[in-house]
Amino acid sequence: MEEYYSVEGEEELVIGQAEVWQLMHGYVDSMVIKRAVELGIPDIIHRNGGPISLSQLASGIDAPRVDSAYLVRIMRYLVRRQVFNEHNQHGKIGEETLYGLTRKSRWLLTDLDTNLNPMVLLQRPSPLPSSPGGFVKEGGPWDFASQNPQLNNVYNHAMSCTAKLFMKALLPQYRDGFSESIKTLVDVGGGTGTALAEIVKVHPHINGINLDLPHVVATAPDHAGVKHVEGDMFEDIPKADAVLMQRVLHSWGDDYCVKILRNCRKAMPEKGGKLILVEIVLKDDGSGSFGDVGLIFDMLMLFYTLNGRERTEAEWKAVLEKGGFPRYKIIEIPALVSVIEAYPE
């Protein structure tokens, strides 16, 4: 294993991490293709006789109401998987994107004698319970975890595992982010306190407050320098010099995020204060070792949360401004996530 301690070895490990994320979430491909077939997307494009715009596609779906914001995310993912293709109408910047069939989606047409739709619809790849329509009901996996101690334990261990992984990548790259000016740091939705414990180990001047729901905090072990607090981020957040949230806002729609962010602002000093978000920042061109993984997580948020989503920088900027944080900067780290440092003035 010694070769992994070289720069080239570290880069290989990062690539390997991205590949494992893709392998463990391989069921997402099946899940999204199934949803596309259920909505009749390949047939709608085929009936059009050629590439079709998003608005035309939405109008062709047999449903009382079609949310274009959801539809465009599904199409973005399936374009990446080459199930559909996309291009501008006249090849000009600013033209509306059109979606067409590929050799893959031609196997999903119901009016062909030979198609794979019955096999697609037979698949049940989802590891979590979801609503009959494919989109989870309000509450998401957290409600299931609160009612099922075994699932709660598995879920908390999974969150703790990823928190440690992200902190291992973050702390060497973000040493100045936890400066001496931060005496108190609250981790909102911090699970069992793993991330905060890692931060306090490296920066012992920080008093850590781990805020999470009662059924989560109840299973949290003791960590030196960390105080566990039961609470609800939608109601109140403990006062602190800085607020940390890792992989929290991606689970919620914009309106919910704004409410959480405003509570974060209230928790900070009147002057100063800093918000530290650890989140995926999607690249418009899908570049980077974790480009595909970001889109996989976007589909997970689409199916398992209430309007949750992975966001591009422009989408993060809009949410942060509405939440009271007009200034921000992004620090990229060698991991699935980036650090978004935001300021209230």
N, C-alpha and C positions, 0 to 999 in steps of 0.2 A: 504493500500500500504506500510505500515511501514516495513513489512517483507522483502521488496526488498532492504532495506538499509543494510542488513547483507551481509557478503561475499557470503553466499550461494544464497541469493537473487540476487546479482549482476551477479553471474554465470548463474542463471536462465534467467535473462534478456538478457544476451549475446546469450544464446541458442535460446531464443525467437526471437531475432533479425535475427539469421540465418534462422529460420523457416519461418519468414515473407518474407525474401528475396526469399526463395524458392517458397512460395505461389504466390508472385506477378509475378514471372517469370515462372509460371507453363506452359505457352504456349511454352517454349523452348523445352520441351520433344516432343510435337506434331510436332514442326517445324523440329527438327533433325530427328525424325523417318520418316517424310515425305520426307526429303532429301535422306535418306538412301534407301527408296523405289524407288524414282525417279532415283537414280543411279543404282538400281538393285542389291544392295549389298547382301540381303538375297538369291536371286536366284543364284548369282555367287558362293557363298559359297556352296549352295545346289548342284549345278552342279558339283562342285569339288569332291563331295562324302565324304567330311570330312573337318576338319579345314584347313585354307588357310593362306598364308603369305600376308603381306601388298603389296608386289610387285606383287604377283599373283592376288590379288584383284584389284589392280590398272590396270593391263593389261586386266582384264575382263570387265572393264567399257567401255561402248560404247561412247567414247568422243575423240576428236582429241588430247587432252592433259589432263592428270590427275596430279594434284599437290599433291604429297604424303604427304607434310607437312599439307595440309588441311585434307586429308583423315585420317591420323593418329589421328588428334584431334577429328574428328567425331566418329571414332571407340573408342577412349578413353572414350568419353562421353557415348556412347551406351553400352560399357562394364560396366561402373559404374551403368547404368540403367538396367543391366542384359538382354538387348536385344540380345547381343552377349556375348560369353565368350572368354577368352584368356588364353593361356598357352605356355610354351616353348616346342619346338619340342620333346626334350628328357628330359625335366625337368632339364636342366643344365643352369647355369648362362651364359649369353652371347649368347645363342641360339636365333634364330629369333623367334619373337612372332607369334603365329598362332591364327587365329580367327575362332570360331565355332558358330553354331546355338544354341539357347536355346528354351525353350518352348514358349517364347514370339515371337521370330523371325520366328518360324515355322508357325505362323499365317500371315506371310508377304510373303509367297511364291506364286507366280502367277500360278504355275502349279497344285496347289491343288484346288479342287472344292470349298472348303470352306476356304476362306481367307478374311482378313480385308483390303486389299490394296485399294479397291475403297473408303472405308470410310476414310482411311488415306489420300488419295489424295484429298478428298473433303474438308479437313480441311484448313482453312485460318487463322492461329493463329497469324500472324505477326501484331504487333501494329504500325509498321513503314513501309513506302513504301520501296520496295527493287526491284532489277533488276529481269527480268524474270528468270534468271538462279539461283536465290536464293541468290546470293552474291551481295551486294550493289555496285553501281557504285561509281566512285571516288567522294569524297566529303562527303559522309556519312550524318548523320542526321543534321550536322552543315549547310550544303547547304540548306536543307529544312527549317531549322530554320531561316536562313538569309533572305529567301524569304517569310516567313509566320510569321507575327508579333505575332499571337496567339500562334503558336507552339513555337516560340522563348520565349515567356513569360512562357509557361508551362515548357519548357526545362530548362530555367534559374532557375525557382523556384525549380525544381527537383534537379538540381546540388547544389543549395544553401542549400537545406534540407540535402543532404548527406554530404556536406562539414561540416555543423555544427555537424552532428552526428559523423563524423570521428574526428573532432577536440576535441569533448567532451571526446573521448576515448584516443586521442593522447596526449593532453597537460599535463595531470597529470603524464603520463609515460615518457614524453620526455622534462622535464623542462630544463635539462642541454643542450639540443640541440639548444636552442635559447639563447646562452650565451651573456654576455656583449660585446664580440668581434664582434657580428653581429649588426652593426649600421643600415645597409640597407638590406632589404630582398625583393626580387622580386618574386611574385607568377606568374609563367608562365601558361597562360591558366586558370587564377584564377576566371573566371566567373564574378559574380557581387561583388566579394571581401569579401564574407562571411567568408571564412577560415582565410584570412589575418586579418580581423577585430577581430576575436576571438583571434588570436595570439597576436596582438598588445595590446589588453585589458590586457592580462596576462603579457606581456613583453613590457611595454610602452616605453622602451629605443629604440625600433626598429621603423625605418621609413619604412612603407610598400609601395611597388609599385605593383599595380595590373595590369598585362598585359593581354589583350584579344582583340578579334576582334572588330571592330567598332560597329557592331549591338548588341554585348553583352554589351560592356562598356556604350553604349548609354542608357541602362536601369538600370545601376548600381546606387544604392543609395549612398549618402555620408556616409563615415565611418571615425571616428576620427583616425588620424594617417595613413590613407591610401590614396594614390594618384592613380587615375585610368589613365591608359595610353593605347591608341589605338595602336595596332601593330600586327606584324606577327612573331611568334617564328621561322619561317623558314628563316626570313630575318635578324632580329636583336633583341637582348634582352637588356633592360636597365642595366647599370652597377650596381652591388650590391655586398655586402660581401658574401651573400649566395643566392642560388636559390632554390625555392620551386616549385615542380610540384606534384599535386595530381590528380591521375587517368587521366593523359594526355598521357603518352607514351604507355599505353595499347591499345590506339586507332590506333596505327601506326605500320607498319612493321619495321623490323630492320634497313633498310637503312634510312628511315625517322627519326627513333629514333636517329641514329648516328649523323645525321645532326643537330637535335635539341640539342643534348648533346654537340656537338662542339660549338654551339652558346652559350650554358650555360657557357662553359669553358671560352669563350671570354669575357663574361660579368663579370667574377670574377677577383679579383686582380691577378697580376702576380705571387705573392706568397700567398699561403693560399687559402681561399675560400672553400665553402662546398656546395654540392648538397644534397637536402633533397627530396626524392621521397616518396610519399604515394601511395602504389600500392599493389595489390594482389601478393603474392608469392606462387605459387602452390607447394604443397608437392607431391613428387613422389608417395607416398602411399595414397594420398588423405585424410590424417588424419586431425584432428582438427574440431572444431565446424562448420567452414565455408568451409570445403573441397568440399562438393557438390556445394556450391554457387560459388566457384571459377571456377569450370568447367562450370556452367551455364553461367557465364560472358564470359568465353572463347568462348562459342558458340555464344553469342551475338556479340562479336567482329568479329567472323568468318563471320557472316551474314550481319553485318551492318557497317563494316569499311573496309578500304583499307589495307588488310594484318595485321590488328590489332590482338593482341592475349594477353592472360594472360600468364605469364612466370614463369618457375621454377627458383630457385636460379641460377642454371648453365646458364640458358638462359639470366638472368639479368646480370650475371658476364660478359658474352661475349659481350653484347651490351654496357655495361659501359666501358669496356676496349677499344673497338673501338671508343667510343665517347670521350676518354681522361680522364677517371676516373678509374685508375688501382686498387685503394683500396676502399673497402666498408665494411660496417657491416650492419646487419639486426637487427632491434629492433622490436620484436613482441608486439603488443598491443591487448587488448581484443576487437577486431573488425574484420570486413571482411578484412581489409588492414593491412599491416605492414609498418614500416618506413625503407627505405633503405638510409643510410647515406653514401655518396660517396665523394672521395677526388681526386683532380687532380695530386697528387704526393705521 
